[in-house]
């Protein structure tokens, strides 16, 4: 299973290399496998050092917020993730667990 965290393109360098920010970590990735053009400020999904696809900024920011919640929960065993916080007025941020019929 692969977990692709949205990364923001900070700078596009020569040889089709981009500097990206992934949850505060800066690194370089190849843009060689991108199916569409990207520019600085765009969000991309990365797999093994290659940007594989572009993601809408709104979706990227929602996903990043969920990853931060999960990281906080993992660091603090007393913190419980409320599934309702993973959903906003537009629908699930990533995934909303199914409700029991008796609820």
C-alpha positions in Angstrom: 0.0 0.0 0.0 1.2 3.5 -0.8 0.3 6.6 1.2 0.8 9.7 -0.9 0.9 12.9 1.1 0.2 16.0 -0.9 3.4 18.1 -1.4 3.6 21.7 -2.5 6.0 22.6 -5.3 8.3 25.4 -4.0 10.6 25.7 -7.0 11.1 24.0 -10.3 14.8 23.5 -11.1 16.6 22.4 -14.2 16.4 18.8 -15.4 12.7 18.6 -14.5 13.4 18.5 -10.8 11.1 20.2 -8.3 11.8 21.2 -4.7 8.7 20.3 -2.7 7.5 20.7 0.9 5.9 17.6 2.4 4.5 18.4 5.9 7.4 20.8 6.5 10.1 18.5 5.0 11.8 19.9 1.9 13.1 17.5 -0.7 13.6 17.2 -4.4 11.5 15.0 -6.7 11.4 14.3 -10.4 8.6 15.7 -12.6 9.4 13.3 -15.4 6.3 11.1 -14.8 3.8 14.0 -14.5 1.0 13.6 -17.0 0.3 17.3 -17.0 2.3 20.5 -16.6 2.8 21.9 -13.1 4.0 25.2 -11.7 5.3 26.6 -8.4 2.6 26.6 -5.8 0.8 23.5 -7.2 0.3 20.4 -5.1 1.4 17.0 -6.3 1.3 13.4 -5.0 4.7 11.7 -4.8 5.7 8.1 -5.0 9.3 6.9 -4.6 10.8 10.3 -5.6 8.5 11.0 -8.6 5.6 13.4 -8.7 2.8 11.2 -10.1 -0.2 13.5 -10.2 -1.5 16.9 -9.5 -4.0 17.5 -6.7 -6.4 20.4 -6.1 -5.2 22.8 -3.4 -8.4 22.5 -1.4 -8.2 18.7 -1.4 -4.5 18.8 -0.6 -5.0 21.1 2.4 -7.8 19.0 3.7 -5.7 15.8 3.4 -2.7 17.5 5.1 -5.0 18.4 8.0 -6.1 14.8 8.4 -2.5 13.6 8.3 -1.7 16.1 11.1 -4.6 14.8 13.2 -3.4 11.2 12.7 0.1 12.1 13.6 -1.1 13.8 16.7 -3.2 10.8 17.6 -0.3 8.4 17.1 2.0 10.6 19.3 -0.6 10.9 22.1 -2.4 7.7 22.9 -5.1 9.6 24.9 -6.1 11.6 21.9 -9.1 10.2 20.1 -10.0 11.1 16.5 -13.6 12.1 16.2 -14.7 10.7 12.8 -17.1 13.7 12.5 -14.1 16.1 12.4 -12.9 14.3 9.3 -16.0 15.6 7.4 -16.9 19.1 6.4 -19.9 20.6 4.6 -18.5 19.4 1.3 -18.3 15.8 2.4 -15.5 13.5 3.6 -12.0 15.0 3.9 -10.6 11.5 3.2 -12.9 8.9 4.5 -16.0 8.8 6.7 -16.6 5.5 8.4 -20.0 4.0 7.8 -22.5 4.6 10.6 -24.2 1.7 12.4 -27.9 1.5 11.5 -28.9 1.8 15.1 -27.2 5.2 15.6 
